[in-house]
Amino acid sequence: MLIQAAQRVGAGLASFGLAGAGIGIGIIFGSLVDGVSRNPTTRNALTQVAILGFALTEAIALFSIMICFLILFF
């Protein structure tokens, strides 16, 4: 019983990485909108960098959810 409770608490704590990834994605695309509104000619370059940042941030979210599942089911 205690081990199951500890697993669920650990999985809940590991899921905080998902909230951080959501905040990071919001910051990335908010900065993209701000940068394009300041200098529209750099739209293509800024979009490429934003997509790369999105992919890396989303990878962190996937790692976080993988750790949650590993804690719960092993």
VMD Tcl script that builds the backbone (N, CA, C; Angstrom):
set m [mol new atoms 222]
animate dup $m
set s [atomselect $m all]
$s set {name element resname resid chain x y z} {
  {N N MET 1 A 0.818 -1.188 0.000}
  {CA C MET 1 A 0.000 0.000 0.000}
  {C C MET 1 A 0.868 1.261 0.000}
  {N N LEU 2 A 1.893 1.272 0.841}
  {CA C LEU 2 A 2.763 2.433 0.927}
  {C C LEU 2 A 3.565 2.623 -0.359}
  {N N ILE 3 A 3.963 1.511 -0.974}
  {CA C ILE 3 A 4.730 1.598 -2.223}
  {C C ILE 3 A 3.860 2.180 -3.336}
  {N N GLN 4 A 2.604 1.777 -3.400}
  {CA C GLN 4 A 1.706 2.313 -4.421}
  {C C GLN 4 A 1.467 3.804 -4.217}
  {N N ALA 5 A 1.333 4.223 -2.986}
  {CA C ALA 5 A 1.151 5.646 -2.696}
  {C C ALA 5 A 2.392 6.436 -3.094}
  {N N ALA 6 A 3.558 5.886 -2.808}
  {CA C ALA 6 A 4.798 6.562 -3.174}
  {C C ALA 6 A 4.955 6.637 -4.693}
  {N N GLN 7 A 4.530 5.580 -5.404}
  {CA C GLN 7 A 4.587 5.614 -6.864}
  {C C GLN 7 A 3.695 6.715 -7.421}
  {N N ARG 8 A 2.502 6.836 -6.881}
  {CA C ARG 8 A 1.574 7.850 -7.400}
  {C C ARG 8 A 2.041 9.265 -7.066}
  {N N VAL 9 A 2.615 9.436 -5.903}
  {CA C VAL 9 A 3.162 10.751 -5.553}
  {C C VAL 9 A 4.346 11.080 -6.463}
  {N N GLY 10 A 5.206 10.107 -6.701}
  {CA C GLY 10 A 6.348 10.323 -7.583}
  {C C GLY 10 A 5.930 10.633 -9.002}
  {N N ALA 11 A 4.912 9.930 -9.497}
  {CA C ALA 11 A 4.420 10.203 -10.843}
  {C C ALA 11 A 3.797 11.595 -10.916}
  {N N GLY 12 A 3.111 11.996 -9.879}
  {CA C GLY 12 A 2.539 13.343 -9.850}
  {C C GLY 12 A 3.609 14.413 -9.846}
  {N N LEU 13 A 4.671 14.179 -9.090}
  {CA C LEU 13 A 5.771 15.147 -9.073}
  {C C LEU 13 A 6.503 15.187 -10.405}
  {N N ALA 14 A 6.624 14.033 -11.054}
  {CA C ALA 14 A 7.291 13.996 -12.354}
  {C C ALA 14 A 6.458 14.692 -13.433}
  {N N SER 15 A 5.160 14.781 -13.217}
  {CA C SER 15 A 4.307 15.429 -14.227}
  {C C SER 15 A 4.421 16.951 -14.202}
  {N N PHE 16 A 5.115 17.517 -13.228}
  {CA C PHE 16 A 5.324 18.961 -13.226}
  {C C PHE 16 A 6.139 19.408 -14.441}
  {N N GLY 17 A 6.895 18.493 -15.024}
  {CA C GLY 17 A 7.633 18.815 -16.242}
  {C C GLY 17 A 6.711 19.179 -17.388}
  {N N LEU 18 A 5.502 18.637 -17.393}
  {CA C LEU 18 A 4.530 18.974 -18.437}
  {C C LEU 18 A 4.078 20.427 -18.308}
  {N N ALA 19 A 3.896 20.885 -17.096}
  {CA C ALA 19 A 3.514 22.283 -16.898}
  {C C ALA 19 A 4.643 23.214 -17.340}
  {N N GLY 20 A 5.866 22.837 -17.018}
  {CA C GLY 20 A 7.006 23.643 -17.444}
  {C C GLY 20 A 7.137 23.693 -18.953}
  {N N ALA 21 A 6.863 22.573 -19.615}
  {CA C ALA 21 A 6.924 22.551 -21.075}
  {C C ALA 21 A 5.833 23.420 -21.674}
  {N N GLY 22 A 4.655 23.400 -21.088}
  {CA C GLY 22 A 3.576 24.257 -21.572}
  {C C GLY 22 A 3.918 25.732 -21.435}
  {N N ILE 23 A 4.505 26.092 -20.320}
  {CA C ILE 23 A 4.935 27.480 -20.119}
  {C C ILE 23 A 6.019 27.852 -21.120}
  {N N GLY 24 A 6.963 26.941 -21.336}
  {CA C GLY 24 A 8.045 27.202 -22.288}
  {C C GLY 24 A 7.537 27.394 -23.705}
  {N N ILE 25 A 6.577 26.581 -24.119}
  {CA C ILE 25 A 6.015 26.715 -25.468}
  {C C ILE 25 A 5.286 28.046 -25.604}
  {N N GLY 26 A 4.578 28.443 -24.570}
  {CA C GLY 26 A 3.910 29.740 -24.601}
  {C C GLY 26 A 4.891 30.891 -24.718}
  {N N ILE 27 A 5.998 30.792 -24.008}
  {CA C ILE 27 A 7.017 31.847 -24.080}
  {C C ILE 27 A 7.646 31.891 -25.467}
  {N N ILE 28 A 7.912 30.716 -26.038}
  {CA C ILE 28 A 8.531 30.662 -27.364}
  {C C ILE 28 A 7.659 31.350 -28.403}
  {N N PHE 29 A 6.378 30.977 -28.461}
  {CA C PHE 29 A 5.519 31.540 -29.493}
  {C C PHE 29 A 5.108 32.976 -29.187}
  {N N GLY 30 A 5.058 33.352 -27.911}
  {CA C GLY 30 A 4.839 34.756 -27.571}
  {C C GLY 30 A 5.999 35.620 -28.035}
  {N N SER 31 A 7.207 35.114 -27.871}
  {CA C SER 31 A 8.381 35.843 -28.342}
  {C C SER 31 A 8.423 35.902 -29.864}
  {N N LEU 32 A 7.941 34.839 -30.521}
  {CA C LEU 32 A 7.872 34.851 -31.987}
  {C C LEU 32 A 6.929 35.942 -32.464}
  {N N VAL 33 A 5.767 36.038 -31.869}
  {CA C VAL 33 A 4.807 37.080 -32.263}
  {C C VAL 33 A 5.389 38.462 -32.002}
  {N N ASP 34 A 6.052 38.634 -30.870}
  {CA C ASP 34 A 6.659 39.919 -30.541}
  {C C ASP 34 A 7.769 40.278 -31.532}
  {N N GLY 35 A 8.603 39.299 -31.866}
  {CA C GLY 35 A 9.697 39.564 -32.794}
  {C C GLY 35 A 9.220 39.875 -34.196}
  {N N VAL 36 A 8.203 39.162 -34.661}
  {CA C VAL 36 A 7.678 39.422 -36.010}
  {C C VAL 36 A 6.963 40.766 -36.052}
  {N N SER 37 A 6.293 41.136 -34.966}
  {CA C SER 37 A 5.610 42.432 -34.968}
  {C C SER 37 A 6.608 43.586 -34.945}
  {N N ARG 38 A 7.780 43.363 -34.377}
  {CA C ARG 38 A 8.794 44.421 -34.369}
  {C C ARG 38 A 9.539 44.521 -35.701}
  {N N ASN 39 A 9.800 43.366 -36.336}
  {CA C ASN 39 A 10.558 43.370 -37.586}
  {C C ASN 39 A 9.993 42.276 -38.506}
  {N N PRO 40 A 9.004 42.611 -39.327}
  {CA C PRO 40 A 8.347 41.601 -40.162}
  {C C PRO 40 A 9.255 40.955 -41.209}
  {N N THR 41 A 10.352 41.594 -41.557}
  {CA C THR 41 A 11.221 41.022 -42.584}
  {C C THR 41 A 11.984 39.795 -42.089}
  {N N THR 42 A 12.075 39.601 -40.805}
  {CA C THR 42 A 12.798 38.448 -40.251}
  {C C THR 42 A 11.862 37.294 -39.900}
  {N N ARG 43 A 10.680 37.292 -40.498}
  {CA C ARG 43 A 9.669 36.300 -40.143}
  {C C ARG 43 A 10.147 34.869 -40.379}
  {N N ASN 44 A 10.747 34.592 -41.530}
  {CA C ASN 44 A 11.167 33.224 -41.849}
  {C C ASN 44 A 12.245 32.719 -40.894}
  {N N ALA 45 A 13.227 33.561 -40.609}
  {CA C ALA 45 A 14.316 33.147 -39.719}
  {C C ALA 45 A 13.797 32.918 -38.299}
  {N N LEU 46 A 12.923 33.817 -37.836}
  {CA C LEU 46 A 12.390 33.667 -36.487}
  {C C LEU 46 A 11.487 32.438 -36.375}
  {N N THR 47 A 10.731 32.157 -37.427}
  {CA C THR 47 A 9.848 30.993 -37.402}
  {C C THR 47 A 10.650 29.705 -37.333}
  {N N GLN 48 A 11.742 29.624 -38.061}
  {CA C GLN 48 A 12.578 28.422 -38.022}
  {C C GLN 48 A 13.152 28.195 -36.629}
  {N N VAL 49 A 13.626 29.253 -36.016}
  {CA C VAL 49 A 14.184 29.134 -34.664}
  {C C VAL 49 A 13.086 28.763 -33.666}
  {N N ALA 50 A 11.885 29.331 -33.839}
  {CA C ALA 50 A 10.781 29.023 -32.926}
  {C C ALA 50 A 10.354 27.562 -33.058}
  {N N ILE 51 A 10.326 27.036 -34.279}
  {CA C ILE 51 A 9.947 25.640 -34.469}
  {C C ILE 51 A 10.990 24.717 -33.834}
  {N N LEU 52 A 12.264 25.063 -33.958}
  {CA C LEU 52 A 13.312 24.276 -33.308}
  {C C LEU 52 A 13.148 24.316 -31.787}
  {N N GLY 53 A 12.891 25.491 -31.245}
  {CA C GLY 53 A 12.672 25.612 -29.804}
  {C C GLY 53 A 11.447 24.851 -29.350}
  {N N PHE 54 A 10.391 24.872 -30.168}
  {CA C PHE 54 A 9.187 24.107 -29.847}
  {C C PHE 54 A 9.480 22.617 -29.801}
  {N N ALA 55 A 10.235 22.132 -30.781}
  {CA C ALA 55 A 10.546 20.701 -30.835}
  {C C ALA 55 A 11.366 20.266 -29.622}
  {N N LEU 56 A 12.334 21.069 -29.235}
  {CA C LEU 56 A 13.165 20.719 -28.081}
  {C C LEU 56 A 12.361 20.776 -26.780}
  {N N THR 57 A 11.494 21.760 -26.659}
  {CA C THR 57 A 10.663 21.868 -25.466}
  {C C THR 57 A 9.657 20.721 -25.393}
  {N N GLU 58 A 9.102 20.353 -26.531}
  {CA C GLU 58 A 8.156 19.244 -26.558}
  {C C GLU 58 A 8.863 17.926 -26.231}
  {N N ALA 59 A 10.126 17.796 -26.596}
  {CA C ALA 59 A 10.883 16.595 -26.243}
  {C C ALA 59 A 11.014 16.472 -24.728}
  {N N ILE 60 A 11.202 17.588 -24.054}
  {CA C ILE 60 A 11.270 17.564 -22.593}
  {C C ILE 60 A 9.943 17.089 -22.009}
  {N N ALA 61 A 8.830 17.537 -22.602}
  {CA C ALA 61 A 7.518 17.092 -22.131}
  {C C ALA 61 A 7.346 15.592 -22.343}
  {N N LEU 62 A 7.795 15.084 -23.474}
  {CA C LEU 62 A 7.685 13.654 -23.733}
  {C C LEU 62 A 8.546 12.839 -22.774}
  {N N PHE 63 A 9.737 13.339 -22.456}
  {CA C PHE 63 A 10.577 12.667 -21.473}
  {C C PHE 63 A 9.900 12.657 -20.106}
  {N N SER 64 A 9.262 13.750 -19.750}
  {CA C SER 64 A 8.585 13.844 -18.466}
  {C C SER 64 A 7.439 12.846 -18.371}
  {N N ILE 65 A 6.641 12.743 -19.411}
  {CA C ILE 65 A 5.522 11.799 -19.363}
  {C C ILE 65 A 6.029 10.356 -19.420}
  {N N MET 66 A 7.146 10.130 -20.086}
  {CA C MET 66 A 7.740 8.794 -20.100}
  {C C MET 66 A 8.172 8.393 -18.687}
  {N N ILE 67 A 8.765 9.315 -17.959}
  {CA C ILE 67 A 9.180 9.038 -16.582}
  {C C ILE 67 A 7.957 8.761 -15.705}
  {N N CYS 68 A 6.870 9.505 -15.934}
  {CA C CYS 68 A 5.636 9.249 -15.176}
  {C C CYS 68 A 5.149 7.825 -15.398}
  {N N PHE 69 A 5.124 7.402 -16.658}
  {CA C PHE 69 A 4.653 6.053 -16.954}
  {C C PHE 69 A 5.602 4.992 -16.409}
  {N N LEU 70 A 6.893 5.251 -16.462}
  {CA C LEU 70 A 7.852 4.299 -15.897}
  {C C LEU 70 A 7.663 4.145 -14.390}
  {N N ILE 71 A 7.406 5.249 -13.710}
  {CA C ILE 71 A 7.194 5.177 -12.270}
  {C C ILE 71 A 5.915 4.407 -11.952}
  {N N LEU 72 A 4.861 4.656 -12.718}
  {CA C LEU 72 A 3.572 4.043 -12.419}
  {C C LEU 72 A 3.529 2.546 -12.746}
  {N N PHE 73 A 4.145 2.128 -13.838}
  {CA C PHE 73 A 3.920 0.782 -14.319}
  {C C PHE 73 A 5.107 -0.162 -14.151}
  {N N PHE 74 A 6.181 0.289 -13.486}
  {CA C PHE 74 A 7.297 -0.622 -13.218}
  {C C PHE 74 A 7.655 -0.636 -11.772}
}
mol reanalyze $m
mol bondsrecalc $m
mol representation Tube
mol addrep $m
